[in-house]
């Protein structure tokens, strides 16, 4: 009887779409301001989606959603052979498997949420998130000078990666919304996100943003509203260079010096020098185990074995994996695992850009595809699967944008004014 009462109470008090909208807004607006806020709103969104799956009928899960889900599972699935043959750590699957949260999210969104309203909350949440991140970054730089930017929210690497995502979303939103207030707000969110990216000092996030933003600018400028973007382009480009060039120049000089020192036999204790040695170690390990690698989660053993036979600086001994997602996967799961990672990343990007090919004015698809490319590029000098906040933000973001870009919504697409 008690179970029947609870069940009838759930059904009599259906979830309201407004809970989805404000959770979307909260997820992005507070992610780089309040520690663990992303986890709270992510959990709320998943619970809401599961609730929709419980009582909402009919449920919508499109054919292309199934393809998207299969691409998401490709990476963890192709790590399994290495685990079965070489052994390893099942916890290594934790972050890749979280991609499957896409399924309840996309079902909940498609079955219950109005895309037009969800789009507004998402984009304005990202703009607000950029502004709050800039405030937090300024506080870190000016007041908490001894604390690395990003702490206590997260490490500076995912902090920069998420700031890049917020910037890409805010930039795309400028060309979706037509009111002066919306454009000004997202304009401010874009440059505030860039400041947070600069403050993070994350070189990988900078490279990822440059790749993703180049795609956005090219597709929006040349396929959408040429006259419209000409009014903003010079301002965007100039301010962006002013904000990010100091980070680019300092990272470039640092990388050249530290890699040069590594080539001369030193530099192991430096950031980029350590990465250089880790890549060499991973390549040597891969050549010895090319097909399936050494096993998921066993990369630290390879590094420990190297240091038992070679001199390693104290800081280098503590590295648990290669700070390059691709070489780390090659070392641990070999060609099979890397194939899964590439099928996932390139396949998801292809699905977004296939929507752009169908309708070149689908800005949500352009934004989603650019975010995927940005994260794939940022994974070269930095890991993508080492921090919960970056994994959740990435998978949730591509899920949200897949929903927005594949739903026919009035006002979703802009016509070219060229």
Backbone torsions as a table, in degrees:
resi	resn	phi	psi	omega
1	UNK	NA	-41.4	178.9
2	UNK	-62.1	-40.3	179.5
3	UNK	-64.9	-42.7	179.2
4	UNK	-62.0	-37.3	179.9
5	UNK	-65.4	-46.5	179.5
6	UNK	-62.5	-44.2	-178.3
7	UNK	-62.5	-44.1	179.4
8	UNK	-66.9	-32.4	178.3
9	UNK	-66.7	-39.5	179.0
10	UNK	-63.4	-45.0	-177.8
11	UNK	-69.6	-29.8	-178.5
12	UNK	-81.4	-12.9	178.4
13	UNK	-122.2	71.8	-176.1
14	UNK	-62.8	152.6	177.9
15	UNK	-63.7	139.8	178.7
16	UNK	-96.3	138.9	180.0
17	UNK	-57.4	-27.8	-178.0
18	UNK	-60.6	-27.5	177.6
19	UNK	-64.3	-39.9	176.2
20	UNK	-62.1	-47.5	-173.7
21	UNK	-61.2	-48.5	-177.3
22	UNK	-73.2	-26.1	174.5
23	UNK	-69.8	-38.5	173.8
24	UNK	-59.7	-46.9	179.4
25	UNK	-61.6	-46.1	-179.1
26	UNK	-65.5	-36.7	-179.8
27	UNK	-56.3	-47.7	-176.4
28	UNK	-85.0	-35.7	-172.4
29	UNK	-72.0	-26.6	-174.7
30	UNK	-113.2	-0.1	-170.8
31	UNK	-60.5	-34.6	179.8
32	UNK	-108.4	22.2	178.9
33	UNK	-122.0	-45.1	-176.1
34	UNK	-114.5	124.0	-179.9
35	UNK	-56.9	134.8	175.6
36	UNK	65.1	9.5	176.7
37	UNK	-64.8	-33.1	-179.9
38	UNK	-61.9	-38.5	-179.7
39	UNK	-65.8	-38.5	178.9
40	UNK	-64.1	-50.3	-176.9
41	UNK	-71.3	-31.9	175.5
42	UNK	-63.8	-43.0	178.8
43	UNK	-64.2	-40.8	178.3
44	UNK	-61.1	-44.5	-179.1
45	UNK	-63.6	-40.8	179.0
46	UNK	-67.3	-43.2	179.0
47	UNK	-62.7	-43.0	176.7
48	UNK	-60.5	-42.3	-179.6
49	UNK	-65.4	-41.4	177.0
50	UNK	-65.3	-35.6	176.3
51	UNK	-63.3	-41.3	176.9
52	UNK	-61.7	-42.2	179.4
53	UNK	-63.8	-26.6	-178.9
54	UNK	-73.8	-44.7	-171.3
55	UNK	-117.6	-16.0	-176.7
56	UNK	-82.3	134.4	173.2
57	UNK	-141.1	137.0	0.4
58	UNK	-82.6	159.4	174.8
59	UNK	-95.8	145.3	-178.0
60	UNK	-114.6	123.2	174.6
61	UNK	-145.0	101.1	-169.1
62	UNK	-75.4	165.3	177.9
63	UNK	-59.2	-42.0	179.2
64	UNK	-68.9	-26.6	174.3
65	UNK	-63.3	-37.4	179.1
66	UNK	-65.5	-40.7	177.1
67	UNK	-63.6	-44.2	178.6
68	UNK	-57.9	-45.3	-179.9
69	UNK	-64.2	-39.4	178.5
70	UNK	-63.8	-38.6	177.4
71	UNK	-65.9	-37.6	179.3
72	UNK	-64.6	-34.3	-176.7
73	UNK	-85.7	-7.9	-175.8
74	UNK	-59.8	-42.6	-176.7
75	UNK	-66.2	-56.2	179.1
76	UNK	-62.1	-32.2	-179.4
77	UNK	-65.2	-41.5	-177.8
78	UNK	-82.8	0.7	169.2
79	UNK	-86.2	-19.7	-175.3
80	UNK	-60.5	-44.5	179.3
81	UNK	-55.0	-40.8	179.1
82	UNK	-64.9	-40.0	178.9
83	UNK	-63.9	-42.8	-177.7
84	UNK	-68.6	-35.2	-177.9
85	UNK	-83.9	-45.9	-172.4
86	UNK	-98.8	-14.4	-170.8
87	UNK	78.3	174.0	-178.8
88	UNK	159.4	-158.1	-174.7
89	UNK	-116.5	119.3	-179.8
90	UNK	-63.2	-24.8	-179.8
91	UNK	-65.3	-18.2	177.1
92	UNK	-62.5	-21.2	-179.7
93	UNK	-85.1	-8.8	-172.4
94	UNK	-54.9	-56.7	-176.2
95	UNK	-68.4	-47.1	178.7
96	UNK	-59.0	-36.6	-177.3
97	UNK	-70.3	-22.7	179.5
98	UNK	-63.6	-14.6	175.6
99	UNK	-59.5	-25.6	-177.4
100	UNK	-72.1	-7.9	171.4
101	UNK	-61.7	-15.0	175.4
102	UNK	-54.6	-36.6	-172.6
103	UNK	-64.5	-56.3	177.7
104	UNK	-64.3	-34.1	179.9
105	UNK	-62.3	-49.2	-174.7
106	UNK	-69.6	-35.0	177.4
107	UNK	-66.5	-44.5	179.1
108	UNK	-63.0	-43.1	-179.3
109	UNK	-66.8	-48.6	-176.9
110	UNK	-65.6	-34.5	-172.3
111	UNK	-86.0	-14.9	-166.9
112	UNK	-139.0	-22.2	-168.6
113	UNK	-106.6	143.2	175.6
114	UNK	-83.0	117.8	-174.6
115	UNK	-57.6	-39.0	-176.3
116	UNK	-62.7	-43.0	179.4
117	UNK	-72.1	-41.0	179.5
118	UNK	-60.8	-38.5	179.9
119	UNK	-60.8	-43.1	179.8
120	UNK	-63.0	-45.6	-179.9
121	UNK	-65.0	-37.5	-179.6
122	UNK	-66.4	-51.1	-175.9
123	UNK	-67.1	-40.9	179.0
124	UNK	-73.0	-27.6	172.5
125	UNK	-64.7	-41.0	178.4
126	UNK	-66.3	-41.9	177.1
127	UNK	-61.1	-43.1	177.4
128	UNK	-65.2	-38.4	178.2
129	UNK	-62.0	-38.0	176.8
130	UNK	-63.9	-41.5	-179.5
131	UNK	-66.9	-46.2	179.2
132	UNK	-65.6	-34.4	177.3
133	UNK	-65.8	-37.8	178.3
134	UNK	-65.3	-39.0	177.6
135	UNK	-63.4	-46.4	179.3
136	UNK	-62.5	-41.6	-179.4
137	UNK	-65.2	-42.1	178.4
138	UNK	-61.8	-41.3	177.4
139	UNK	-60.9	-42.2	-179.5
140	UNK	-65.0	-40.9	-177.5
141	UNK	-73.5	-35.8	-172.1
142	UNK	-97.4	-30.4	-174.4
143	UNK	-111.2	-56.9	-178.2
144	UNK	-91.0	63.4	-171.5
145	UNK	-67.8	-26.1	-177.8
146	UNK	-83.8	-10.7	-179.2
147	UNK	-99.3	132.4	180.0
148	UNK	-64.2	138.2	-179.8
149	UNK	-58.4	132.3	-176.7
150	UNK	114.6	-37.5	179.0
151	UNK	-77.6	144.0	5.0
152	UNK	-90.1	10.1	-177.8
153	UNK	-68.2	-51.3	-179.6
154	UNK	-168.9	175.2	173.7
155	UNK	-62.5	154.8	-177.2
156	UNK	-65.0	-24.4	-179.5
157	UNK	-66.6	-58.6	177.4
158	UNK	-65.0	-28.3	176.5
159	UNK	-59.3	-46.1	178.4
160	UNK	-67.6	-38.6	179.3
161	UNK	-61.9	-43.1	-179.3
162	UNK	-70.7	-37.5	175.5
163	UNK	-59.5	-38.1	177.5
164	UNK	-64.5	-41.0	177.8
165	UNK	-62.3	-45.0	179.6
166	UNK	-61.2	-38.6	179.1
167	UNK	-65.0	-43.7	-179.6
168	UNK	-64.7	-39.4	178.6
169	UNK	-66.6	-45.6	-178.6
170	UNK	-62.2	-41.8	-179.8
171	UNK	-61.8	-46.4	-179.9
172	UNK	-63.1	-36.7	-178.2
173	UNK	-63.5	-28.3	179.0
174	UNK	-58.7	-30.2	-176.2
175	UNK	-101.3	3.7	173.8
176	UNK	-98.2	-46.6	-176.1
177	UNK	-89.0	144.7	-169.9
178	UNK	-106.3	-15.5	-178.0
179	UNK	-77.2	151.7	-179.5
180	UNK	-63.7	-39.5	179.7
181	UNK	-62.3	-45.8	-178.8
182	UNK	-60.7	-45.2	-178.8
183	UNK	-66.6	-40.2	178.3
184	UNK	-64.4	-42.5	-178.3
185	UNK	-64.0	-45.3	179.6
186	UNK	-71.6	-31.5	172.9
187	UNK	-58.4	-48.3	178.5
188	UNK	-64.2	-40.5	178.8
189	UNK	-63.1	-36.9	179.5
190	UNK	-62.6	-52.3	-176.8
191	UNK	-72.4	-30.1	174.8
192	UNK	-65.3	-39.3	176.6
193	UNK	-63.5	-38.9	178.1
194	UNK	-63.3	-38.2	177.6
195	UNK	-63.5	-42.1	177.4
196	UNK	-63.4	-38.3	176.6
197	UNK	-62.8	-45.2	177.4
198	UNK	-60.3	-45.2	-177.2
199	UNK	-64.8	-28.8	-179.3
200	UNK	-67.4	-27.6	-177.2
201	UNK	69.3	19.3	-175.6
202	UNK	-87.6	109.6	-179.8
203	UNK	-68.4	-38.7	179.5
204	UNK	-64.9	-41.1	177.1
205	UNK	-63.9	-36.3	177.7
206	UNK	-63.7	-45.5	178.4
207	UNK	-63.3	-41.2	179.1
208	UNK	-63.3	-44.6	177.9
209	UNK	-60.8	-43.8	-179.3
210	UNK	-59.1	-41.4	179.7
211	UNK	-67.9	-48.2	-178.7
212	UNK	-66.2	-41.2	-179.1
213	UNK	-68.0	-35.9	176.7
214	UNK	-59.1	-40.8	178.4
215	UNK	-66.4	-45.1	179.1
216	UNK	-60.0	-48.3	-177.9
217	UNK	-62.4	-44.3	-177.7
218	UNK	-63.5	-48.8	-175.6
219	UNK	-71.2	-38.1	179.6
220	UNK	-73.8	-39.9	-176.8
221	UNK	-70.9	-42.4	-171.6
222	UNK	-96.8	-15.8	-179.4
223	UNK	-113.1	-15.9	-174.5
224	UNK	-113.4	-104.8	-169.1
225	UNK	-108.8	84.8	-175.7
226	UNK	-62.2	-46.2	-179.5
227	UNK	-64.8	-38.4	-178.3
228	UNK	-63.6	-45.8	-175.5
229	UNK	-74.4	-24.0	179.5
230	UNK	-61.5	-29.8	-179.9
231	UNK	-69.0	-27.3	-175.8
232	UNK	-105.5	-20.2	-167.1
233	UNK	-59.5	-48.7	-177.6
234	UNK	-61.6	-41.2	179.7
235	UNK	-65.4	-47.3	178.9
236	UNK	-56.4	-51.6	-173.5
237	UNK	-64.0	-45.9	-176.6
238	UNK	-63.7	-49.5	-177.8
239	UNK	-67.1	-37.9	178.9
240	UNK	-61.4	-44.6	179.0
241	UNK	-63.5	-42.7	-179.6
242	UNK	-60.3	-40.7	-177.4
243	UNK	-73.9	-43.3	-169.1
244	UNK	-98.2	-18.9	-176.8
245	UNK	-60.6	-41.0	177.3
246	UNK	-57.6	-40.1	177.9
247	UNK	-66.0	-44.0	179.8
248	UNK	-61.0	-48.7	-176.4
249	UNK	-64.6	-42.2	-179.4
250	UNK	-66.8	-40.4	179.0
251	UNK	-68.1	-37.2	179.5
252	UNK	-64.6	-48.1	179.9
253	UNK	-63.3	-42.8	178.9
254	UNK	-60.6	-45.3	-178.2
255	UNK	-63.6	-46.3	-179.6
256	UNK	-59.6	-46.9	-177.5
257	UNK	-66.0	-43.5	-175.8
258	UNK	-74.0	-36.4	176.4
259	UNK	-69.0	-38.7	176.6
260	UNK	-60.9	-40.9	177.6
261	UNK	-64.3	-36.0	178.5
262	UNK	-67.3	-39.0	178.4
263	UNK	-65.2	-26.0	178.4
264	UNK	-88.9	4.9	177.6
265	UNK	99.3	0.8	178.3
266	UNK	-118.4	-158.2	172.7
267	UNK	80.7	2.7	-177.1
268	UNK	-64.9	-30.6	-178.1
269	UNK	-81.7	-3.3	179.9
270	UNK	-91.9	166.3	-177.1
271	UNK	-63.6	-57.9	-177.4
272	UNK	-76.2	-30.2	175.5
273	UNK	-64.5	-41.9	176.2
274	UNK	-62.5	-41.1	176.9
275	UNK	-61.4	-39.4	179.9
276	UNK	-61.5	-47.0	178.6
277	UNK	-63.7	-39.2	179.6
278	UNK	-63.5	-37.7	177.2
279	UNK	-64.6	-42.7	178.3
280	UNK	-62.1	-42.5	178.6
281	UNK	-63.7	-42.2	-178.8
282	UNK	-66.6	-37.8	178.5
283	UNK	-64.9	-43.2	178.3
284	UNK	-61.7	-42.0	178.6
285	UNK	-66.2	-40.1	-180.0
286	UNK	-63.5	-42.2	-180.0
287	UNK	-63.3	-27.8	177.5
288	UNK	-82.1	-24.3	-178.5
289	UNK	-138.9	67.6	-168.5
290	UNK	-70.3	-32.7	-171.3
291	UNK	-81.3	-49.9	-173.2
292	UNK	-121.9	3.3	177.5
293	UNK	67.2	-157.6	-176.5
294	UNK	-101.1	-5.3	179.9
295	UNK	113.8	139.5	-179.8
296	UNK	-58.5	129.6	178.6
297	UNK	84.1	1.0	-178.9
298	UNK	-98.0	7.0	-178.1
299	UNK	-62.2	-34.6	-179.0
300	UNK	-64.2	-28.9	178.2
301	UNK	-68.5	-36.6	177.6
302	UNK	-63.4	-43.2	179.0
303	UNK	-65.6	-42.2	179.3
304	UNK	-63.2	-40.3	178.2
305	UNK	-64.3	-38.5	177.8
306	UNK	-63.6	-44.1	-176.9
307	UNK	-72.1	-20.0	176.2
308	UNK	-74.6	-19.0	-179.3
309	UNK	-113.1	-7.4	-179.6
310	UNK	-136.2	157.2	175.8
311	UNK	-71.7	131.6	176.1
312	UNK	-129.4	139.8	177.8
313	UNK	-67.3	155.7	-178.7
314	UNK	-55.8	-39.9	179.9
315	UNK	-68.1	-33.5	-177.0
316	UNK	-69.0	-34.9	-178.0
317	UNK	-60.4	-28.8	-176.1
318	UNK	-80.9	-7.5	179.7
319	UNK	-70.4	129.0	-176.5
320	UNK	-99.8	-8.5	-179.4
321	UNK	-165.7	172.3	-179.9
322	UNK	-77.6	129.3	179.0
323	UNK	-82.4	51.6	174.2
324	UNK	-154.8	113.6	-172.0
325	UNK	-58.4	-36.3	-174.6
326	UNK	-74.0	-44.8	178.1
327	UNK	-70.7	-31.4	176.2
328	UNK	-64.1	-43.4	178.7
329	UNK	-67.3	-39.8	177.4
330	UNK	-59.7	-43.3	-178.2
331	UNK	-67.4	-40.7	-172.7
332	UNK	-90.1	-35.4	-176.0
333	UNK	-127.2	4.4	172.2
334	UNK	68.0	-161.0	-177.8
335	UNK	-62.9	-36.0	-178.7
336	UNK	-63.2	-46.7	179.6
337	UNK	-66.2	-41.4	179.0
338	UNK	-63.6	-36.2	176.2
339	UNK	-58.8	-42.7	178.1
340	UNK	-62.6	-41.9	179.2
341	UNK	-63.9	-42.2	-178.9
342	UNK	-71.6	-38.6	177.1
343	UNK	-60.8	-43.8	177.9
344	UNK	-61.8	-56.8	-173.4
345	UNK	-66.4	-51.4	-177.9
346	UNK	-70.2	-33.2	179.4
347	UNK	-66.6	-43.0	178.5
348	UNK	-64.9	-42.6	177.6
349	UNK	-60.3	-42.7	179.5
350	UNK	-61.7	-38.6	-179.7
351	UNK	-65.3	-40.8	177.1
352	UNK	-64.1	-47.4	-175.8
353	UNK	-74.0	-19.3	172.7
354	UNK	-67.9	-32.5	174.4
355	UNK	-68.1	-36.2	176.7
356	UNK	-65.7	-36.8	178.5
357	UNK	-63.8	-36.7	178.0
358	UNK	-69.9	-38.7	179.8
359	UNK	-144.4	102.7	-173.0
360	UNK	-66.7	-9.9	179.3
361	UNK	-99.6	14.6	178.9
362	UNK	-82.0	87.6	-173.8
363	UNK	-68.2	-33.3	177.6
364	UNK	-61.2	-39.3	177.7
365	UNK	-68.8	-39.5	176.3
366	UNK	-60.0	-44.6	-179.6
367	UNK	-64.9	-45.8	179.6
368	UNK	-60.7	-44.4	179.0
369	UNK	-64.9	-38.6	-179.8
370	UNK	-67.4	-34.3	177.8
371	UNK	-67.0	-41.2	177.3
372	UNK	-61.0	-46.9	179.2
373	UNK	-61.7	-42.2	179.8
374	UNK	-59.0	-43.8	-179.3
375	UNK	-71.3	-34.4	176.7
376	UNK	-64.9	-39.1	178.9
377	UNK	-71.9	-42.2	-179.7
378	UNK	-64.3	-20.6	-179.4
379	UNK	-76.2	-6.5	177.2
380	UNK	-69.8	-54.2	-180.0
381	UNK	-91.9	-6.5	-175.0
382	UNK	-142.2	153.6	178.8
383	UNK	-76.0	152.2	176.2
384	UNK	-103.7	-28.2	-173.4
385	UNK	-106.8	26.4	-177.7
386	UNK	-103.8	-6.6	-176.0
387	UNK	-135.8	129.2	-177.0
388	UNK	-58.3	-41.8	-175.4
389	UNK	-64.9	-38.9	179.8
390	UNK	-73.6	-35.7	178.7
391	UNK	-65.4	-49.8	-178.6
392	UNK	-63.9	-44.8	-178.4
393	UNK	-63.3	-38.1	-178.8
394	UNK	-69.0	-51.2	-176.6
395	UNK	-67.3	-38.0	177.5
396	UNK	-66.8	-40.1	-177.8
397	UNK	-64.7	-45.5	-179.4
398	UNK	-68.9	-28.5	175.2
399	UNK	-66.6	-45.9	179.3
400	UNK	-61.4	-43.9	-176.4
401	UNK	-75.0	-28.5	173.5
402	UNK	-64.1	-41.2	177.3
403	UNK	-62.0	-49.1	-177.1
404	UNK	-66.2	-40.6	-173.8
405	UNK	-78.4	-20.2	-178.2
406	UNK	-104.3	3.9	175.1
407	UNK	-101.1	125.6	177.2
408	UNK	-72.8	107.2	-175.8
409	UNK	-122.1	136.5	175.0
410	UNK	-62.8	127.0	-178.3
411	UNK	88.6	-3.1	-179.4
412	UNK	-68.9	-36.9	-174.1
413	UNK	-110.8	142.8	175.6
414	UNK	-101.9	141.1	176.2
415	UNK	-86.6	146.6	178.4
416	UNK	-67.7	137.5	177.4
417	UNK	-101.1	8.1	-179.4
418	UNK	-73.8	NA	NA
